[in-house]
């Protein structure tokens, strides 16, 4: 017995390409995306082409034109010989200072917040919700409110304007948001896994390192991206707590741009700006797939 053609089409679905309708809403969406992309890409384009020009060409005033003579001299100068005040060691000094600040701050903040989020999700104790609420409260208070009290505390214990001072600051201020991320992520995991591990005799640390950490790769990447971008791009804490010998890259960039010795070297300033932004951009674009996976896997679930 053969089926009518209309029934076969209904079961298999319509043949051919799906019609595309260019509605006003779709046109408006595309227009918005194009304008938003130009808004962010146009300054980047100006920075790149300016950094590849010589100063006589820059003085001609056409900031959108391609370089007539391509040169990377400004990049070399920005990295190694640009003046950051009285010293002319380039922005490379700030780069290594930022690395020394970033790595321990990121490791400590992620470890403490992941352990705290794990404990708040599976090891329920009296007052845990109150503690979590107080911790989150710190994420909504402006950082500027804490600066003067922290200066007095650090000075009292003798670590003000040192490397441990800035590392502790970044670690503590990263805890509220990261703890929220890890707590929500672990809360989305099946409780049966935790109970099975408990039945097998595993304790707090065994469950954390052998079960939770291997399952937390997506959210660990999210936390790492947030910390890298937040710590690397920080200026306020760096200029207040790091000390002159430990100024991060952003502070050194500010010193280069605001230097009043001689003429303004716009090509060097643009090259130094791009060099400062490279690390967060590389980290984000290199692990963007993991970032989206971590967010969708429970980072924003309540």
C-alpha positions in Angstrom: 0.0 0.0 0.0 1.5 3.3 -1.1 1.1 6.6 0.9 -0.3 9.6 -0.7 2.3 12.2 -1.6 0.9 14.8 0.8 1.2 12.3 3.7 4.8 11.5 2.7 5.7 15.2 2.6 4.1 15.8 6.0 6.1 13.0 7.5 9.5 13.8 5.9 9.2 17.5 6.1 9.1 20.0 3.2 11.8 19.6 0.6 14.1 22.4 -0.6 15.7 25.3 1.2 14.0 27.2 3.9 12.8 30.6 2.7 14.8 33.5 4.2 12.8 36.6 5.1 14.8 39.8 5.5 12.4 41.4 7.9 12.8 45.0 9.3 13.8 43.5 12.7 16.6 41.4 11.1 17.8 44.4 9.1 17.9 46.5 12.3 19.8 43.7 14.1 22.4 43.6 11.4 22.7 47.3 11.3 23.2 47.4 15.1 25.9 44.7 14.9 27.8 46.5 12.1 27.7 49.8 14.0 28.8 48.1 17.2 31.7 46.3 15.4 32.8 49.6 13.8 32.6 51.4 17.2 35.2 49.0 18.7 37.3 48.2 15.6 37.8 51.7 14.3 39.9 52.8 17.3 41.9 49.6 17.1 42.5 50.3 13.4 43.7 53.8 14.2 46.0 52.5 16.9 47.6 49.9 14.6 48.2 52.1 11.6 49.5 55.0 13.8 51.9 52.7 15.5 53.3 51.7 12.1 53.9 55.3 10.9 56.8 57.6 11.5 56.3 60.9 13.3 56.7 63.1 10.2 53.9 61.1 8.6 51.7 61.3 11.7 52.0 65.1 11.7 50.3 65.2 8.3 47.1 64.6 10.2 45.4 61.8 8.2 44.9 59.3 11.0 42.9 56.8 8.8 45.4 56.5 6.0 47.6 53.5 5.6 51.3 54.1 6.4 53.3 55.4 3.4 56.4 53.7 4.8 55.7 50.7 7.2 58.0 50.7 10.2 58.1 48.8 13.5 60.5 51.2 15.2 57.8 52.5 17.5 57.1 49.0 18.7 60.7 48.4 19.6 61.0 51.7 21.3 57.8 51.2 23.3 59.0 47.8 24.5 62.6 48.6 25.4 63.5 52.3 25.4 60.4 54.4 26.0 60.6 56.7 29.1 58.3 56.0 32.0 59.3 59.0 34.0 63.0 59.3 34.8 63.7 55.7 33.7 63.8 54.8 30.0 63.5 51.0 30.1 60.3 50.7 28.0 57.1 48.9 28.9 58.8 45.5 29.2 59.5 46.2 32.9 55.8 46.7 33.5 55.1 43.5 31.6 57.2 41.3 33.9 55.8 43.1 36.9 52.3 42.3 35.7 53.3 38.6 35.2 54.6 38.5 38.8 51.4 40.0 40.1 49.0 38.0 37.9 50.1 34.4 38.3 50.0 34.1 42.2 46.9 36.3 42.4 45.1 34.2 39.9 46.1 30.8 41.4 45.3 31.9 45.0 41.9 33.5 44.2 40.7 30.6 42.0 41.8 28.0 44.5 40.2 29.7 47.5 37.0 30.6 45.7 36.6 27.1 44.2 37.1 25.5 47.6 34.7 28.0 49.2 32.0 27.4 46.5 32.4 23.7 46.8 32.0 23.8 50.6 29.0 26.1 50.4 27.3 23.8 47.8 27.9 20.4 49.4 29.1 20.8 53.0 26.2 22.8 54.5 27.0 24.3 57.9 25.1 26.7 60.1 25.3 30.3 58.9 26.7 29.4 55.4 24.0 31.4 53.6 24.7 34.4 55.8 28.4 34.1 55.1 27.8 33.8 51.4 25.5 36.9 51.4 28.2 38.9 53.3 30.8 37.8 50.8 28.7 38.8 47.9 28.1 42.2 49.5 31.7 43.0 49.0 31.3 42.6 45.2 28.8 45.5 45.1 30.8 48.0 47.2 33.0 50.4 45.2 36.7 49.5 45.5 37.6 53.1 46.2 35.8 52.8 49.6 38.4 50.2 50.8 41.6 52.0 49.6 42.3 54.2 52.6 41.5 51.5 55.3 43.6 49.0 53.4 46.5 51.4 53.2 46.4 51.8 56.9 46.2 48.1 57.5 49.0 47.2 55.1 51.2 50.0 56.6 50.5 48.7 60.1 51.7 45.1 59.2 54.6 46.4 57.2 53.8 45.2 53.7 52.5 48.3 52.0 53.9 49.0 48.5 55.3 45.5 48.1 54.6 42.6 45.8 52.7 40.6 48.5 50.5 43.7 49.2 49.2 43.9 45.6 48.9 40.1 45.3 46.8 39.9 48.5 44.6 42.8 47.3 43.8 41.2 44.0 43.2 37.8 45.6 40.7 39.1 48.1 38.8 41.3 45.7 38.5 38.5 43.3 36.8 36.1 45.8 33.2 37.4 45.8 32.5 37.0 42.1 34.5 33.8 41.7 32.9 32.2 44.7 29.5 33.0 43.2 30.5 31.4 40.0 31.9 28.2 41.6 29.0 27.9 44.0 26.4 28.1 41.2 28.4 25.7 39.1 28.7 23.1 41.8 25.1 23.5 42.8 24.2 22.4 39.2 26.0 19.1 39.7 24.1 16.0 40.8 24.1 15.6 44.6 24.2 11.8 44.0 27.9 12.1 42.9 28.8 13.7 46.2 26.8 11.2 48.2 28.3 8.2 46.4 31.8 9.6 47.2 30.9 10.0 50.8 29.6 6.4 50.9 32.9 5.2 49.5 34.6 6.9 52.4 36.0 10.0 50.7 36.5 13.2 52.8 36.4 16.9 52.0 39.8 17.1 50.3 39.5 13.8 48.4 36.2 14.7 46.9 37.4 18.2 46.0 40.6 17.1 44.2 39.6 13.8 42.7 35.9 14.5 41.8 35.2 18.2 41.7 38.3 19.6 40.1 38.3 17.2 37.1 34.7 18.2 36.5 35.3 21.9 36.8 37.5 22.6 33.7 34.9 24.8 32.0 34.3 27.0 35.1 38.0 27.1 35.9 38.6 28.6 32.4 35.9 31.1 33.0 37.4 32.1 36.3 40.9 32.3 34.8 39.7 34.6 32.0 37.9 36.9 34.4 41.0 37.1 36.7 43.5 37.6 33.8 41.5 40.4 32.3 40.7 42.0 35.7 44.2 41.8 37.2 46.1 42.6 34.0 43.9 45.6 33.1 43.9 47.0 36.7 45.3 50.5 37.2 43.9 51.6 40.5 45.2 48.9 42.8 48.5 48.8 40.9 49.3 52.5 41.4 48.2 52.5 45.0 49.5 49.2 46.4 52.2 47.8 44.2 55.0 50.3 44.9 57.3 52.0 42.4 59.4 48.9 41.8 56.4 46.7 41.1 54.3 49.0 38.9 52.2 46.8 36.5 52.0 47.3 32.8 49.0 49.7 32.9 50.8 52.1 35.3 53.9 52.0 33.1 51.7 52.7 30.1 50.2 55.7 31.8 53.7 57.0 32.6 54.7 56.6 29.0 51.6 58.4 27.6 51.8 61.2 30.1 55.5 61.8 29.9 56.4 65.5 29.2 59.9 65.0 27.9 60.1 66.2 24.4 57.3 65.8 21.8 54.4 63.4 22.1 55.4 60.2 20.3 52.0 59.1 19.2 53.3 56.0 17.4 55.1 54.9 20.5 52.1 55.5 22.7 49.8 53.5 20.3 52.3 50.6 20.2 52.6 50.6 24.0 48.8 50.6 24.3 48.5 47.6 22.0 51.3 45.7 23.8 49.5 46.3 27.1 46.2 44.8 25.8 47.7 41.8 24.0 47.7 39.3 26.9 44.0 39.6 27.8 43.1 39.5 24.1 45.1 36.4 23.5 43.8 34.6 26.5 40.2 35.5 25.7 40.3 34.5 22.0 42.4 31.4 22.7 39.9 30.1 25.3 36.6 31.7 24.2 35.1 28.3 23.4 35.7 27.2 27.0 34.4 30.5 28.3 31.0 30.0 26.6 30.9 26.3 27.7 31.6 27.3 31.3 28.9 29.9 31.4 26.3 27.7 29.9 27.3 24.8 32.2 26.1 26.5 35.3 28.1 29.6 35.9 25.0 31.8 36.0 22.5 29.3 37.4 21.1 30.1 40.8 
